[in-house]
Amino acid sequence: MKRLLAIAASLALLAWLAWDGRWQGLADAFRRLDPMALMLAIAGFATSYVLRAGRVYDEFRRDAHGRFGACLRIVLIHNAMVNVVPFRGGEAAFPVLLGRHFGTPLARAVASLFWFRLQDALVVAVLAVAVWPGLPLPLRLAGIFGLVAFAWYLPRWARAPHAWAERGGAAAKLAKLRDAFADSTRHARFGWAWTLANWSVKLATQAWLLSSLLPAGLAVGAAGALGAELAAILPVQGVAGFGTYEAGAAAAMLPHGIPFENGLQAALALHLFVIACAVASGALAWLMPAPPVASATADRSHLSGKH
């Protein structure tokens, strides 16, 4: 059912674009961007990629052995796969690449991916609650406090002593995942700092680009960028995000007086630009492969033997 809904959302966006020549409006939106605007947007997304690589390097620094480039390659390829593979299938690239380059066990890699995505979702949710229009202040403060308390408590719950492994069966398997999750939250010394920095740059870049595409004020672009990212963490999304991403951005800009049709066009242009940056950077990373874990281990053994 989720896949059918995802396909329906993407087809609805395609039908809307094909109706009454709305492709022309999309082309007009891109013409509003001058070369300097494009270069600044590309620089913003590139900075976001480097910050994400820093988050991976921070957690897996003992396995990376100074190879920040390998972490950047993992992030770029994973980001490209997430943006183009339907139904979030691209997420599988992250544990596969960690295992290939660093020899990371599957449970540890999956737990790390879960922790990264949970951090992303919590940061976006806190921002959404903080700026949601018309929300009473007591409810706004309660929502922020609840999210921050959950973010503080979950790692401590994972690291608490437990006897799940002794129960056997499914409980023992869950115990391995819980322990791996505890390792992820323990080893990332500056995980929240990396996450906040990444989302600050990413949302600011998308907000500025969206406001340029409309054109509109930066506050309107920020609302649209946040709405698009909130749609991206929903359990049901369009194929490669098409449909739900645009609808989330357009809906978030409605209270600011942006017609839904204009919001959809600008959000689609933004989405295409985001995917183009992701695919281009992922392709470059793929063309410049890092040594696999076996080669890296052999090189370290050879160097230690020489010394």
KASULMO-V943992 format. One line per field, one symbol per residue. phi: phi as a letter, one per 40 degrees, with the letter a starting at -180 (. if undefined). A space follows every 50 residues. Layout:
BEGIN
phi = ???
END
This chain:
BEGIN
phi = .ccccccccccccccccccggcdcccccccccccdccccccccccccccc cccccccccbccccfgccdccccccccccccccbccfgcccccccccccc cbgcdccccccccccdcccdccccccccccbccgcddccccccccccccc cccdccccccdabccccggccccccccccccccccccccbdccccccccc cccccccccccccccaccccccccccccccccbccbbccfgchcdccccc cccdccgcddcccccccccccccccccccccccccccbcccccccccccc ccccccc
END
